[in-house]
Amino acid sequence: MDLFSHALLPYFLGSLFKRNKKEVTAFVLGGIAPDFDVLIMWIQAVYPTFFLITHRGITHSLFFGFFTALAVLYLATNDKVKAHVRRFVDFEPVISRRAVVFAYAGVIIHLFLDYTTTRGVPLLYPFSTERYSAEVFFYTDIYLTILSLAIIIILYKVPLQGDNAVKFLAIFLAIFAVLGAVRMVEKSNAEAFFQEAGVKKAYPTANLFDWYVIGEDGERISIYGYDGFSGTSTLNKTVPRMNIISQGKDLYTALGAADGLPQVKMFKWRAYAIALNASYSSGAWSLEYYDPLQKETIRGVPSLLRRAAPDWGSIKVKVEGGRAIIE
């Protein structure tokens, strides 16, 4: 979900229940705190690790979300930060027990909103890396983003007083519910359309009516596209789960070595589905892990962006003598 929605929902709720400025400030800061993970993502590039130091990773859990909110709340109380932000927004950050409680409540709302989006959040990390998702909304719903941005612009001209908080909250929740209901119907239709194909799950796209659907068995992964507006299939592609291009020895030993790399673990954690191309030459295995659904989704992405994130849809590993390295 977008940053505007993450900030507005706790702001409206805090105003609706007539919380004071310090509590509303903490509530809003907690609502946006998990997305400050963009400031630490560089660590993954410098020192690859499987500690989920990525967007919607470590900070998007119930456990680490608390400490993230606490850190953001503390930084907001810095005099220089406070002075800079107050040039644009009237807020009053403080460190107190009530402020921490409201900040964590904001984190809970953030995690719920992101739970409704595709691929979700690792709620129970560090106890489990599983991602929980309702797979209803796309990463960022353009309609909700436009709505939230429009409300923010209005709030600069119309103070949030009296019944305004109720009206704005009702509008936001009503549109959120309507969009969610439409998407859930379309998701059900997409899964039903490919029912005979052994479908695993349907995934949303930025378009309200377009869905991707994945079907898997022991040997193949099938990728389907569904246009709910016309009720037709737009894509039907099947790839082998493991494609051995050229035979060699100790393949599963090589796979074990590759799977130990943090980059491979992170790639698998992000992936919708995982397929493998393997080839053997001159005593070494070349392994390409790829996500067939991601491969499809990035076809329309400008080449410049694809080059900026080369492991977006695949990752290549070379294994020789039991040692695995990223190619």
PyMOL commands that set and color helices and strands:
alter all, ss='L'
color gray80, all
select helices_A, chain A and resi 3-16+21-39+42-46+58-60+62-76+79-85+97-115+142-155+164-193+195-197+251-259+262-270+292-297+303-308
alter helices_A, ss='H'
color red, helices_A
select strands_A, chain A and resi 199-204+210-216+220-227+232-240+242-244+275-281+284-290+314-320+323-326
alter strands_A, ss='S'
color yellow, strands_A
deselect
rebuild
show_as cartoon
